[in-house]
Amino acid sequence: MNSVARRFSRAALTYDQGAGLHRHVGARLLEILPDPEEVGRGRILEVGCGTGVLTGLIRQRYSDASLCVMDVAEGMVSCVRERWGHDLAMDYVVSDVRDFKTARPFDLIVSSSALHWAEPLGKTMATLQAALVPGGGLYAALMVDGTLAELHGLRRQIAPGKTPVGRLPTRDEVISAVEQAGFCLVSRKAETIQARYHSADDFFDTIHAQGLTAGPVSRAASPLSRTELTQLRKAYEETCRDPSGGVKATFEVLYFAARS
Ligand SMILES: C[S@@+](CC[C@H](N)C(=O)[O-])C[C@H]1O[C@@H](n2cnc3c(N)ncnc32)[C@H](O)[C@@H]1O
């Protein structure tokens, strides 16, 4: 199990408490998904299902279709299986999307707030293309460069020698990976979300409890020291205050629809 999978597995029980942002993104993604009649009794794959924030919405909307939920974190898949285990139209798969293969391609693939974890995106998009029937749809929302810009900026000031080894893809990099994998882009939409937290401590605790501090976007060659972490929390509290109270954090989201 890789470190992202481990981190998200551990976060499965605490993820939902701070998932307001992910609920919002899932609901916006639902708005651009195809009509249920178009999907009918087809097969849907959800990539990076997490605790099932989007899963419930998909199940409600596409009640005639079958749904396979997949996540690299076993703890997340167990969580969804516990909630929907009685639903005979559902399947559960623990897999890294980059290694996913299927003998029975899907009519529709959906993914909310997950694909940015699966770099390189080119490989991920090629895998998803191979998992779709010809003309099948890929609908996704993912976080792009600029997300948590306040945090990354302060971190660069406080620990300039400890910048994370990775970064989120830009919008253009996502679109180019989608098109290079052979998809035809149908629509794209960007959204900047300013999330609010009670305090810097609440912000750090929430993103940690959700597993969002995993992976190369957060990890530097050497970790921040206790003192640097304390400085970061203090600086965040002072410089990222929201006029209506608490602190704010920016999330840049790209929504897109594409056909294979
Ligand atoms: C921020 S959560 C989003 C979960 C859910 N879709 C939601 O909207 O709340 C990201 C999810 O993507 C999963 N994930 C990360 N990398 C993945 C990969 N390479 N393959 C499959 N799932 C992955 C994580 O385990 C986690 O459950």
The ligand as an ORCA input file, in Angstrom:
! r2SCAN-3c Opt
* xyz 0 1
  C     -10.284     13.810     -1.250
  S     -10.821     12.161     -1.385
  C     -12.322     12.343     -2.355
  C     -13.284     11.233     -2.050
  C     -14.683     11.389     -2.642
  N     -14.683     11.225     -4.080
  C     -15.284     12.716     -2.236
  O     -15.655     13.499     -3.120
  O     -15.404     12.952     -1.034
  C      -9.713     11.444     -2.579
  C      -9.879      9.938     -2.716
  O      -9.097      9.502     -3.836
  C      -8.474      8.281     -3.479
  N      -7.276      8.097     -4.315
  C      -6.111      8.790     -4.227
  N      -5.238      8.334     -5.132
  C      -5.857      7.336     -5.815
  C      -5.458      6.463     -6.857
  N      -4.245      6.547     -7.391
  N      -6.355      5.535     -7.312
  C      -7.592      5.442     -6.751
  N      -8.029      6.249     -5.752
  C      -7.172      7.186     -5.288
  C      -8.150      8.447     -1.993
  O      -7.911      7.218     -1.357
  C      -9.393      9.181     -1.502
  O     -10.380      8.295     -1.044
*
